[in-house]
């Protein structure tokens, strides 16, 4: 849900580094991925408060193979967490990177949240968007059957991040378990105090 991108201008979503392509997966909205297993787990992780080294270490500890970036704007003022740099670092660590922009939070929803700080309205707005993204949810579910995936966004507390809603959509689609990766010193957020910079 959140990012520290601030006012960094948007750039192309085409990443030239090694990353997994989902363009060849053709799935109807009502079709479950072949081989989708009820005992598979989809992970989520937020990089707030983490160095890139600590972030990679957490991924390794949980056996993550593919990081799925669900930020609408995959840019960061933190060294190592903008799209190109992150993809390169993950590739060097033996991990893959996928950016799924359709599962990011739309700008109008982010803008409204910036104005009123209402988490309830934010949730309603994002869920309305997510319900139109059946194909993207199906693609991500398919990827999760072949690779141990972690959904990436900024906010440390998954309770106040849209990645938890995306993970729940994968769970509802194919029965996957959901596990949220957190550092031992992860803070719990309060909607009123959330940093108003959005993904």
N, C-alpha and C positions, 0 to 999 in steps of 0.2 A: 504494500500500500504506500509506504513512504519511501523517499529517497533523499539524499543530500545533494541532488543535482543543482538545486537553486535555479539560477537563471541561465545555466549553460544551454546554448542553442542546440536544438535537435539535429541529429545527423542521420545519414542513411542507415537502415537496419541491416544492410548487406555486410556481413563480416567475412573478410578474406582469409581469416585464419581457419585452421581445421575445426570444423564443427559438424554435428550430425544434421543432415537435411531431412525434413519431414515432408517435402513437397511430393514425394512419390507415393505417399499413403493416401489411398482413396477410401474414405469411410462415410457411409450415410449416417445421418444423425441418429437413426434408430438402431444402428448395427453395432453390436459390441465387438471389441477387438478379438480376433481369433487368438485363443490361448490365454485370454485374460484370466488370471488366477486369483481366487478369493484370498489366498494367503500371502499375496505380495504386499509390499509396503511402499507407500509414497512418502518421502520425507520433505520437510520444509526447513528453510534456514534464513535468518536475517543477518546482515553483516554489520549492523549498527554496533559500535563499540569494539569491533574486531579489527586487528591488523590482517593483511592478506595472508600472512604466515599462519596466524591462529585460525583463520577461516579455512585454509587448506587442510590444516591439521584436523579440524572437526570433521570435514568431509571424509578424510582418510579413516578416521576412527569409526565412522559409520558405514564404511564400505561403499561410499557413493561413487558412481561411475560417470554420471551425466548431471550437470547443473543446468536446470531449465530456468532461465531468467524470465520472470513474469512482470518485470517493470515495463510500463508503457514507454518510459524514457530511460534507457539503460546507460545513464551517465552519472558520474559521481565526482565530488570534490575530494573524496578519499583516494589516496594513491592505490591503484590496482583494481578498482572496482567499476571503472567505465568499461563499456562493452568490449572494445578491441583489446585493451590491456588485460582485462579479466579472461577473455577467451585464450589469449596467448599464454597467460600464467597457468591456467587450467590445463591446457594442452601439454605444456612442459612438465606438468605434474602427472601426466598420464590420464587426465580426465577430459571429458567432452563438454562442449558448451552449446546450448540451444537457446535462442531468443524467441519467445512466443508472444509477440506484441499484442495479439488479439486477446490474450488473457490478462493484459494490463488494465488498469483502471482508466476509463475515458476521462479526458480533460474536463468536460463539464461537471462530472461528479467530483473531481479533485477541486475544481474551482469553488463549487458550492461548499465543500467542506472547509476550504480556506476561509470562506466568508462567515459561516455560522458555527463551525466546530462540532456539528451534530454527527456523532458516530452512527446513530440510528438512520439518519437520512443517507449517510454515505453507504451504509450496508444495503439499504433499499435500492439505491441507485446502481451500485455495482452488481447486485444480484439480478436486477433487471437486464443489465448488459450481459451478464454471464449466461443467462437463459437463451440468448441469441447466438451463443458460441458453441453449439453442439459439435460442430466439426472439429474445432480446436480441442475441445475436451476429449473427443474420440481419438484424435491424433496423439495427444499426450498420454492417454490411457494405453494406446498401442505401444508407444515408446517405453512406457513403464513395464511392459511385459518382457522387454528385451534388455533393459538396462536399469540399474539401481539409481533412481532419480531423486534429486533434491530440488524443490521449487525455491527460487531465490527472490527475495525482495530486501528492502532496507531495514524495516522496523524490527528491533530485537524481540518485542513481545508479539507473538503470533496472534494473540487475542484481538489486537488492534491492527491487523494487517490483512489485506485482501488475499494474500497467498493461502491463508487458512480456508477461505471460501472456495478457492480453486481446488485445493486438496480435497475438500469435502465433496466437490462435484465429481472428482475422479473416483472417490470412494463410492458415491451413489451410482456412478456409471458402471463400475465393474467389480465392486466389492473389495477394493484394496483397503488395507489398513493405512492409517495416517500416523506419522510420528514427527514431532517437531524437534529439531536439533537446537539445543540451546547451550551456551557457555555457562559455566557454573556461577558466574557473576552477572547473569542476565537480569536487567531491571524489568520491573512490571510497569507498563505504561498506564497513564490516565488520559482519557480522551482530551481533557481540558488542557493538558500540558504537552500534548504531542507536538513535535516540531512541524510547522506548517510548510513543508516542502514535499512535493508529491511525485509519485511514479504513475 
